[in-house]
Amino acid sequence: MQTVSIFVDVQNIYYTTRSAYQRNFDYNRFWAEVTHNRQVVNAYAYAIDRGDEKQRQFQNILRAIGFEVKLKPFIQRSDGTAKGDWDVGITIDVLESAKDSDLIILASGDGDFDILLNTVRNKYQSEAHVYGVPSLTAASLMNAATQFTPIDSSLLL
């Protein structure tokens, strides 16, 4: 049975699906698709903790589906800008999981991950599948993936 590790950049998926489709991502359908006939090694959903009750409920839904939810505090800078990305954390977890996984699945459109996927494919011979909104996913990330699956109406609520 193929082993799989799943990584979801929650903020990226939220904003890209809302921007492109004005709809939310269907995590249950995604889970069913990516885990079918596969053994899950790791499944992480990376989110920002703003201390909001609605977000906590959403995070509990992700946990119930099967994800380990990793939270980073939302940081509001004095100039009004905000910080809260998980790029380094996702990268470390992917590299640590790749040696035990036949397949890495990344849900994100962030082009910063193209180097990561090339490394996973070359160093660990793992397949690397990307799920992303086509119009908002970096071409370099799509090209680095073994397979790109567009997030479309079939993966939306």
Backbone bond lengths (Angstrom), bond angles and torsions (degrees), N, CA, C in turn:
res aa  C-N    CA-C-N  psi(-1)  N-CA   C-N-CA  omega(-1)  CA-C   N-CA-C  phi
1 M - - - 1.452 - - 1.529 109.08 -
2 Q 1.300 116.23 135.83 1.452 121.87 -179.03 1.528 110.19 -68.47
3 T 1.346 115.91 135.73 1.464 120.78 176.35 1.523 109.21 -94.84
4 V 1.344 114.98 143.49 1.459 120.20 -175.50 1.524 110.42 -137.35
5 S 1.316 115.22 142.15 1.462 122.15 170.02 1.527 106.62 -122.04
6 I 1.331 115.07 134.80 1.463 122.37 -171.78 1.524 109.33 -118.71
7 F 1.331 115.32 134.74 1.466 121.70 -177.87 1.521 108.14 -134.01
8 V 1.335 116.17 122.00 1.461 120.33 -178.97 1.524 109.51 -119.40
9 D 1.312 115.28 120.65 1.461 123.52 173.61 1.539 105.69 -84.60
10 V 1.332 115.94 87.80 1.463 122.03 -170.10 1.526 112.43 -56.95
11 Q 1.324 117.87 -44.60 1.455 120.28 -177.98 1.532 110.56 -63.30
12 N 1.319 116.93 -44.37 1.452 120.91 -179.80 1.529 110.57 -62.25
13 I 1.319 116.94 -45.88 1.461 120.61 -179.21 1.529 110.71 -64.97
14 Y 1.320 116.95 -41.64 1.466 120.32 179.25 1.530 110.87 -59.59
15 Y 1.327 116.03 -52.54 1.462 119.55 -174.67 1.526 113.01 -70.62
16 T 1.326 118.16 -35.37 1.467 118.65 -179.39 1.524 111.62 -72.96
17 T 1.333 118.12 -39.70 1.467 118.72 178.68 1.525 111.01 -69.91
18 R 1.325 116.89 -36.07 1.474 119.96 177.55 1.533 110.49 -67.57
19 S 1.317 116.66 -40.91 1.459 120.45 -178.47 1.529 111.70 -68.42
20 A 1.321 116.46 -45.65 1.465 120.55 -174.75 1.528 113.06 -80.01
21 Y 1.343 117.00 -35.93 1.461 119.96 -170.61 1.531 114.84 -124.68
22 Q 1.340 117.09 -9.87 1.463 121.59 -174.16 1.534 111.12 56.71
23 R 1.316 115.26 34.42 1.472 122.17 179.85 1.521 108.70 -138.24
24 N 1.328 114.71 167.34 1.462 120.73 179.69 1.523 110.93 -101.51
25 F 1.314 114.65 154.22 1.462 124.02 178.59 1.523 109.12 -71.80
26 D 1.328 116.27 140.21 1.466 121.86 178.68 1.530 108.91 -95.49
27 Y 1.326 115.54 94.33 1.462 120.74 -177.40 1.523 112.65 -66.04
28 N 1.322 117.95 -32.77 1.464 120.39 177.98 1.522 111.12 -64.82
29 R 1.310 116.96 -46.42 1.463 120.90 -179.93 1.536 110.02 -65.20
30 F 1.340 116.25 -43.17 1.462 121.04 177.20 1.533 110.25 -57.41
31 W 1.323 116.87 -48.46 1.471 121.74 -179.64 1.526 110.34 -57.63
32 A 1.322 116.16 -47.86 1.468 120.10 -179.16 1.525 111.06 -59.51
33 E 1.324 116.00 -40.40 1.469 120.72 -178.51 1.530 111.81 -68.51
34 V 1.311 117.71 -47.06 1.469 120.24 -172.21 1.526 113.60 -81.73
35 T 1.329 117.45 -15.91 1.466 119.65 -179.26 1.527 112.90 -103.62
36 H 1.319 117.96 -7.51 1.469 121.36 -176.69 1.535 110.88 -57.89
37 N 1.330 115.53 122.95 1.469 123.10 -179.98 1.525 113.23 58.01
38 R 1.331 116.31 29.85 1.463 121.22 178.38 1.521 109.73 -131.47
39 Q 1.316 114.38 151.55 1.467 120.84 174.76 1.527 108.22 -95.35
40 V 1.337 116.37 121.28 1.462 121.18 -178.00 1.528 109.17 -81.28
41 V 1.331 115.46 122.04 1.459 122.12 176.01 1.528 109.18 -87.53
42 N 1.320 116.10 -50.28 1.466 123.55 178.54 1.515 108.59 -144.58
43 A 1.321 115.69 149.76 1.470 120.76 174.53 1.522 106.99 -147.63
44 Y 1.322 115.01 108.89 1.459 120.78 -176.56 1.525 110.71 -118.53
45 A 1.321 114.60 138.92 1.467 121.95 171.41 1.521 106.10 -119.48
46 Y 1.308 116.31 122.66 1.467 122.96 -174.86 1.518 109.03 -102.53
47 A 1.332 115.72 121.20 1.460 120.03 -175.17 1.523 110.43 -136.58
48 I 1.322 113.83 169.54 1.459 122.18 178.23 1.521 107.74 -104.58
49 D 1.322 116.27 135.04 1.455 121.95 -179.86 1.525 109.51 -98.01
50 R 1.323 114.74 110.58 1.462 120.47 177.24 1.526 111.16 -104.80
51 G 1.335 116.42 3.29 1.450 119.87 179.98 1.517 113.53 74.35
52 D 1.308 116.83 18.90 1.460 123.04 -176.74 1.532 109.75 -90.41
53 E 1.329 117.85 134.56 1.457 122.02 -178.23 1.529 112.29 -62.99
54 K 1.323 117.58 -40.61 1.462 120.57 179.25 1.533 110.49 -62.53
55 Q 1.330 116.89 -39.75 1.466 120.38 177.16 1.525 110.97 -65.83
56 R 1.326 117.55 -39.59 1.472 120.68 177.82 1.521 110.69 -60.83
57 Q 1.322 116.71 -41.10 1.464 120.43 177.99 1.533 110.55 -63.14
58 F 1.328 116.26 -43.20 1.458 120.83 177.49 1.533 110.42 -61.45
59 Q 1.323 116.89 -43.85 1.462 120.61 179.38 1.532 111.07 -62.70
60 N 1.316 117.28 -36.17 1.473 120.60 176.91 1.523 110.97 -67.64
61 I 1.332 117.29 -34.22 1.467 120.45 174.91 1.531 109.93 -63.57
62 L 1.338 116.51 -44.19 1.467 120.16 177.74 1.532 110.68 -59.39
63 R 1.321 116.86 -41.56 1.474 120.32 178.13 1.526 111.16 -63.24
64 A 1.327 116.39 -41.71 1.463 120.63 -179.96 1.530 111.31 -64.50
65 I 1.316 117.23 -33.25 1.467 121.05 177.43 1.527 110.26 -66.23
66 G 1.333 116.81 -37.59 1.462 120.25 -179.56 1.514 114.64 140.54
67 F 1.330 116.96 -2.26 1.459 120.69 -179.79 1.517 111.87 -81.52
68 E 1.320 115.50 145.04 1.457 120.83 162.77 1.520 104.60 -87.82
69 V 1.324 116.46 122.74 1.456 120.88 -177.89 1.521 108.95 -93.29
70 K 1.316 115.26 124.09 1.458 121.34 176.52 1.520 107.72 -106.58
71 L 1.330 114.89 128.28 1.463 120.49 -175.66 1.515 111.23 -115.67
72 K 1.323 113.96 143.44 1.455 122.08 174.64 1.521 105.76 -127.12
73 P 1.317 117.54 139.00 1.469 118.23 -179.52 1.527 112.01 -67.10
74 F 1.322 114.48 144.39 1.457 121.85 174.98 1.523 107.20 -74.16
75 I 1.325 116.83 128.52 1.461 121.22 -178.03 1.526 108.83 -114.33
76 Q 1.325 115.20 117.98 1.462 121.64 176.43 1.524 106.91 -99.81
77 R 1.326 116.44 118.88 1.460 120.62 -179.62 1.529 109.92 -80.86
78 S 1.318 115.53 160.39 1.465 120.41 -178.15 1.528 112.58 -64.23
79 D 1.343 117.04 -23.27 1.473 119.30 179.12 1.534 112.39 -85.47
80 G 1.338 116.90 3.00 1.459 121.01 178.01 1.511 114.60 96.14
81 T 1.326 117.58 -13.19 1.458 119.97 177.71 1.525 108.87 -78.51
82 A 1.319 115.10 165.74 1.463 119.96 -177.79 1.522 110.13 -127.85
83 K 1.318 115.33 156.74 1.466 121.72 177.31 1.517 107.73 -134.79
84 G 1.300 116.14 141.85 1.454 118.99 177.94 1.517 112.67 175.52
85 D 1.322 119.07 45.47 1.461 118.32 178.40 1.524 110.52 -100.89
86 W 1.312 114.48 159.56 1.454 122.95 -174.15 1.528 112.23 -112.09
87 D 1.323 119.30 17.32 1.468 120.62 -172.83 1.530 113.83 -53.23
88 V 1.321 117.13 -46.30 1.471 119.63 -177.92 1.525 110.29 -69.12
89 G 1.312 117.52 -42.59 1.471 120.94 179.41 1.517 112.05 -62.22
90 I 1.319 116.46 -44.34 1.467 120.37 177.96 1.526 109.83 -61.69
91 T 1.319 116.73 -44.42 1.463 121.23 -179.03 1.522 111.35 -59.55
92 I 1.316 116.90 -47.38 1.474 120.39 179.69 1.519 110.55 -60.85
93 D 1.334 116.95 -46.89 1.465 119.98 -178.72 1.523 112.39 -64.51
94 V 1.326 117.61 -39.50 1.467 120.06 177.70 1.527 110.11 -62.83
95 L 1.316 117.12 -46.53 1.468 119.86 -179.55 1.528 111.83 -63.17
96 E 1.316 117.51 -37.44 1.467 120.22 178.22 1.523 112.19 -71.52
97 S 1.323 117.70 -29.37 1.463 121.76 -177.99 1.520 113.32 -86.44
98 A 1.319 117.34 -24.94 1.465 121.09 -172.10 1.520 113.13 -59.51
99 K 1.310 117.17 -35.39 1.476 119.34 -177.39 1.526 112.24 -67.45
100 D 1.339 117.61 -20.67 1.461 121.89 -178.74 1.521 113.04 -108.03
101 S 1.331 117.08 7.13 1.464 120.64 -173.09 1.521 111.55 -128.07
102 D 1.318 115.18 133.78 1.463 120.08 173.63 1.520 110.48 -74.00
103 L 1.336 115.15 -28.96 1.452 121.28 -173.63 1.524 110.44 -137.82
104 I 1.319 115.67 131.32 1.457 122.98 172.91 1.520 106.39 -108.12
105 I 1.325 116.32 127.95 1.458 120.56 176.18 1.517 107.77 -115.47
106 L 1.319 115.15 125.68 1.456 122.15 179.46 1.517 108.93 -120.64
107 A 1.325 116.14 123.30 1.457 121.17 173.98 1.522 106.98 -102.64
108 S 1.322 115.21 102.48 1.464 122.63 -178.95 1.517 107.89 -175.99
109 G 1.312 115.59 157.60 1.459 119.88 174.27 1.511 111.91 -113.32
110 D 1.328 116.79 8.30 1.457 123.54 -172.44 1.535 111.12 -75.10
111 G 1.311 115.93 115.82 1.458 121.92 -179.02 1.516 114.40 -64.28
112 D 1.325 117.86 -16.02 1.462 120.03 177.54 1.525 111.91 -62.31
113 F 1.335 117.30 -19.09 1.458 120.52 -177.85 1.523 113.80 -86.93
114 D 1.333 118.82 0.17 1.461 119.64 -178.33 1.529 112.20 -63.02
115 I 1.309 117.44 -41.37 1.473 121.52 178.83 1.529 109.97 -63.38
116 L 1.320 115.75 -40.73 1.470 121.12 178.30 1.527 110.74 -59.02
117 L 1.312 117.12 -48.74 1.462 119.40 -178.10 1.516 112.23 -66.30
118 N 1.316 117.24 -37.58 1.464 119.43 175.01 1.525 110.88 -61.85
119 T 1.311 117.32 -39.89 1.468 121.90 178.07 1.524 110.94 -64.33
120 V 1.312 117.17 -45.44 1.469 122.07 179.89 1.521 110.57 -60.58
121 R 1.313 116.00 -43.90 1.464 119.77 -178.80 1.522 111.30 -67.64
122 N 1.340 117.06 -42.89 1.462 120.69 -175.60 1.518 113.63 -78.67
123 K 1.323 117.42 -42.47 1.460 121.08 -174.85 1.530 112.97 -82.20
124 Y 1.339 116.80 -37.85 1.469 120.31 -174.07 1.526 113.30 -111.18
125 Q 1.329 117.19 -3.66 1.463 122.37 -177.71 1.527 112.04 55.60
126 S 1.318 116.91 27.77 1.464 121.93 174.86 1.515 108.80 -85.48
127 E 1.332 115.30 145.04 1.452 118.97 169.82 1.519 107.65 -72.61
128 A 1.322 116.30 153.20 1.457 121.40 179.18 1.526 108.67 -133.88
129 H 1.328 115.65 109.00 1.454 121.21 179.27 1.521 109.32 -103.58
130 V 1.306 116.09 138.20 1.462 122.11 178.87 1.516 109.17 -117.59
131 Y 1.328 115.26 135.74 1.462 123.10 170.78 1.513 106.34 -112.11
132 G 1.329 116.59 127.01 1.454 120.12 -179.95 1.514 111.86 -161.48
133 V 1.314 115.57 162.09 1.460 121.77 174.64 1.527 106.29 -74.72
134 P 1.332 118.28 117.92 1.465 120.31 -171.92 1.527 114.80 -52.19
135 S 1.322 117.65 -45.81 1.462 120.30 -175.93 1.529 112.79 -72.88
136 L 1.329 117.01 -13.06 1.463 120.86 -177.16 1.526 112.52 -123.28
137 T 1.322 116.78 18.32 1.467 121.90 176.80 1.524 107.96 -109.34
138 A 1.314 115.47 132.23 1.463 121.19 -179.46 1.530 110.22 -60.08
139 A 1.329 115.36 134.35 1.466 120.39 177.78 1.519 111.00 -58.70
140 S 1.332 117.09 -36.52 1.468 120.23 179.97 1.530 111.43 -63.52
141 L 1.336 117.67 -33.86 1.463 120.98 177.99 1.527 110.09 -71.49
142 M 1.318 117.01 -43.19 1.472 120.09 177.58 1.525 110.53 -60.12
143 N 1.334 116.31 -41.01 1.463 120.86 -179.22 1.523 112.54 -69.71
144 A 1.324 117.29 -29.23 1.465 120.87 -179.55 1.526 112.14 -78.05
145 A 1.311 116.80 -19.34 1.463 121.17 -177.52 1.523 111.51 -79.19
146 T 1.318 115.83 147.16 1.460 120.96 170.54 1.520 108.88 -65.62
147 Q 1.335 114.60 -36.69 1.464 120.86 179.21 1.522 108.93 -146.96
148 F 1.327 116.61 136.34 1.459 121.84 174.23 1.518 108.07 -111.05
149 T 1.331 115.69 127.76 1.462 121.17 176.90 1.526 107.77 -114.00
150 P 1.333 115.76 117.68 1.465 117.82 179.99 1.522 111.88 -70.67
151 I 1.312 115.34 136.37 1.461 119.21 170.25 1.516 105.99 -80.51
152 D 1.326 115.04 116.29 1.454 121.64 179.69 1.525 108.13 -133.59
153 S 1.308 117.37 -164.64 1.465 120.94 -173.91 1.531 112.84 -58.14
154 S 1.334 117.95 -26.16 1.463 119.75 -179.82 1.522 112.81 -68.72
155 L 1.333 117.83 -17.73 1.465 121.67 179.69 1.523 112.05 -115.44
156 L 1.324 116.03 21.62 1.459 120.44 -179.62 1.522 110.61 -119.15
157 L 1.332 114.74 151.72 1.471 119.68 175.13 1.519 109.16 -79.22
